[in-house]
């Protein structure tokens, strides 16, 4: 039985058009029933499956799911709510988004599945770059793996114009060393939300991301 109904899509479509507290308060029962509860059940089942593979992942849906409220303190956009629901499942949890994991973002337009390393600080970024430079053949095989390419395509992320001197030569061979982030994702239609095998669909992306995730973990834990 699917976790979600078309009401999930309807809620976010309407929220996008009525992003204010009055509308949300009037529709909060819909949010609880059509979004919050089914999303928590879905995330719990994904966590259970990932825990079977990675015993370091010990978390509840509350640990994984991000709040719908936006932090508007430093933003020109003062709309109070995100127009999507999202969660991250990893050994690092919500507080350590550098650690490779599985990030899911769902709304009325699409389902997004992300993995990799997002916005690492200076020290972990340097570790990743050095690890790629020292293991170029392994890294090249991982990003060319047919399963990875089918599910994610390629590694994304903003790039630096300059590098530490010791990385300039390796970067001539592997330009991804210039990256400031190393994430990969795919976008799926909302129709997958209504499939009985939604967890299996997501797990296929998790398994495709694992080899490269392990490579980045080796760098971060070195």
C-alpha positions as CSV (number, residue, x, y, z in Angstrom):
1,X,0.0,0.0,0.0
2,X,1.4,3.4,-1.0
3,X,2.5,5.8,1.8
4,X,1.1,8.9,0.0
5,X,-2.1,9.9,-1.7
6,X,-2.7,12.6,-4.2
7,X,-3.6,14.8,-1.2
8,X,0.1,15.1,-0.4
9,X,0.7,16.7,-3.8
10,X,-2.4,18.9,-3.4
11,X,-1.3,20.2,0.0
12,X,2.1,21.4,-1.3
13,X,0.6,22.8,-4.5
14,X,-1.8,24.9,-2.4
15,X,0.9,25.8,0.1
16,X,3.1,27.2,-2.7
17,X,0.2,29.5,-3.6
18,X,-0.7,30.4,0.0
19,X,2.5,30.5,1.9
20,X,1.3,32.3,5.0
21,X,0.6,31.4,8.6
22,X,-3.2,31.8,8.4
23,X,-3.5,29.4,5.6
24,X,-1.2,26.9,7.2
25,X,-3.0,27.0,10.5
26,X,-6.3,26.5,8.8
27,X,-4.9,23.5,6.9
28,X,-2.7,22.0,9.7
29,X,-4.9,18.9,10.1
30,X,-4.3,18.2,6.4
31,X,-0.5,18.6,6.9
32,X,-0.5,16.2,9.9
33,X,-2.6,13.6,8.1
34,X,-1.4,13.8,4.5
35,X,2.2,14.9,4.9
36,X,3.8,14.6,8.3
37,X,2.4,11.1,9.3
38,X,3.0,9.3,6.0
39,X,6.4,10.9,5.5
40,X,7.5,9.8,8.9
41,X,6.3,6.3,8.2
42,X,8.1,6.2,4.9
43,X,11.4,7.6,6.4
44,X,11.2,5.0,9.3
45,X,11.0,2.2,6.7
46,X,13.9,3.6,4.7
47,X,15.9,4.0,8.0
48,X,15.2,0.3,8.8
49,X,16.5,-0.8,5.5
50,X,19.6,1.3,5.6
51,X,20.3,0.1,9.2
52,X,20.5,-3.4,7.8
53,X,23.4,-2.3,5.6
54,X,25.1,0.3,7.8
55,X,24.8,-0.4,11.5
56,X,26.2,3.1,12.3
57,X,22.8,4.6,11.2
58,X,20.8,4.5,14.4
59,X,18.1,7.2,14.2
60,X,14.4,7.9,14.3
61,X,12.4,9.8,11.8
62,X,12.6,12.8,14.2
63,X,16.4,12.7,13.9
64,X,16.2,12.6,10.1
65,X,13.3,14.9,9.1
66,X,13.8,18.7,8.7
67,X,11.3,21.2,9.9
68,X,8.8,22.7,7.5
69,X,9.4,26.2,9.0
70,X,11.9,28.3,7.1
71,X,14.6,30.3,8.9
72,X,13.9,33.7,7.5
73,X,16.3,35.8,9.6
74,X,18.9,36.3,6.9
75,X,16.7,35.9,3.9
76,X,14.9,38.5,1.7
77,X,12.3,35.8,1.1
78,X,10.1,36.0,4.3
79,X,7.6,33.2,3.4
80,X,7.4,31.1,6.5
81,X,7.3,27.6,5.1
82,X,9.3,25.4,2.8
83,X,7.3,24.1,-0.1
84,X,8.7,20.6,0.3
85,X,9.3,18.1,3.1
86,X,12.8,16.6,3.4
87,X,15.0,14.3,5.5
88,X,18.6,13.1,5.6
89,X,19.6,9.6,6.6
90,X,23.2,9.1,7.5
91,X,25.6,8.2,10.3
92,X,26.2,11.9,10.8
93,X,22.5,12.8,11.0
94,X,21.0,16.3,10.4
95,X,23.8,18.0,12.4
96,X,26.6,16.7,10.1
97,X,25.6,17.1,6.5
98,X,29.2,16.7,5.4
99,X,29.0,12.9,6.1
100,X,27.8,11.0,3.0
101,X,24.2,9.8,3.4
102,X,20.8,9.9,1.6
103,X,18.9,13.1,1.4
104,X,15.3,13.0,0.2
105,X,13.2,16.0,-0.8
106,X,9.5,15.6,-1.8
107,X,6.8,18.1,-3.0
108,X,4.1,18.6,-5.5
109,X,6.5,18.9,-8.5
110,X,9.1,16.2,-8.0
111,X,11.0,13.8,-5.8
112,X,14.7,14.5,-5.4
113,X,17.3,12.0,-4.2
114,X,20.7,13.2,-3.2
115,X,23.9,11.7,-1.9
116,X,27.6,12.7,-1.5
117,X,29.3,15.4,0.4
118,X,27.6,18.9,0.6
119,X,29.4,22.1,1.6
120,X,32.3,20.6,3.6
121,X,34.4,22.9,5.8
122,X,38.0,23.7,4.8
123,X,39.7,20.7,6.6
124,X,37.3,17.9,5.3
125,X,37.4,19.5,1.8
126,X,41.2,19.3,1.8
127,X,41.1,15.7,3.0
128,X,38.7,14.7,0.1
129,X,40.8,16.5,-2.4
130,X,44.0,14.8,-1.2
131,X,42.3,11.4,-1.2
132,X,41.2,11.9,-4.8
133,X,44.6,13.0,-5.8
134,X,46.2,10.0,-4.2
135,X,43.7,7.5,-5.5
136,X,42.9,8.8,-9.0
137,X,42.4,5.4,-10.7
138,X,40.0,4.2,-8.0
139,X,38.0,7.5,-8.1
140,X,37.8,7.4,-11.9
141,X,36.4,3.9,-11.8
142,X,33.8,4.8,-9.2
143,X,32.4,7.8,-11.1
144,X,32.3,5.8,-14.3
145,X,30.5,2.9,-12.8
146,X,27.5,2.1,-15.0
147,X,25.1,1.8,-12.0
148,X,26.3,5.2,-10.6
149,X,26.0,6.9,-14.0
150,X,22.5,5.4,-14.6
151,X,21.2,6.7,-11.2
152,X,23.1,9.9,-10.8
153,X,24.9,10.9,-13.9
154,X,27.9,12.8,-12.5
155,X,29.2,14.6,-9.4
156,X,28.0,18.2,-9.0
157,X,29.2,21.1,-7.0
158,X,30.7,24.6,-7.2
159,X,34.4,24.8,-8.1
160,X,37.3,26.9,-6.9
161,X,39.4,28.8,-9.4
162,X,42.5,28.1,-7.4
163,X,43.9,25.1,-5.5
164,X,46.8,24.6,-3.0
165,X,50.0,24.2,-5.1
166,X,50.4,20.5,-4.3
167,X,47.0,19.7,-5.9
168,X,47.5,21.6,-9.1
169,X,49.2,18.8,-11.0
170,X,46.7,16.0,-9.9
171,X,43.8,18.4,-10.9
172,X,45.1,18.5,-14.4
173,X,44.2,14.8,-14.6
174,X,41.1,14.9,-12.4
175,X,39.4,18.4,-12.6
176,X,36.8,17.4,-9.9
177,X,39.6,18.1,-7.4
178,X,38.6,21.8,-8.0
179,X,35.1,21.1,-6.6
180,X,34.0,22.7,-3.3
181,X,31.3,20.0,-2.9
182,X,30.9,16.5,-4.2
183,X,27.2,15.7,-4.4
184,X,25.0,13.8,-6.9
185,X,21.3,13.6,-7.4
186,X,18.4,12.6,-9.5
187,X,14.9,13.9,-9.9
188,X,11.9,11.6,-10.1
189,X,8.3,12.3,-11.0
190,X,5.7,12.6,-8.2
191,X,4.1,9.4,-9.6
192,X,6.7,7.3,-7.7
193,X,5.1,8.5,-4.5
194,X,2.0,6.4,-5.2
195,X,4.0,3.2,-6.0
196,X,3.9,0.3,-3.5
197,X,7.7,-0.2,-4.0
198,X,8.7,3.4,-3.2
199,X,11.2,2.2,-0.5
200,X,12.8,-0.2,-3.1
201,X,13.1,2.7,-5.6
202,X,14.9,4.8,-3.0
203,X,17.1,1.9,-1.9
204,X,18.3,1.4,-5.4
205,X,19.7,4.9,-5.3
206,X,21.2,4.3,-1.9
207,X,23.1,1.2,-3.1
208,X,24.2,3.1,-6.3
209,X,25.6,5.8,-4.0
210,X,27.4,3.6,-1.5
211,X,30.7,2.8,-3.3
212,X,31.5,6.5,-3.8
213,X,30.2,7.3,-0.3
214,X,32.6,4.8,1.2
215,X,35.4,6.5,-0.8
216,X,34.5,9.9,0.7
217,X,34.2,8.4,4.2
218,X,37.7,7.0,3.9
219,X,38.9,10.6,3.2
220,X,36.9,12.2,6.0
221,X,37.9,9.7,8.6
222,X,41.6,9.7,7.7
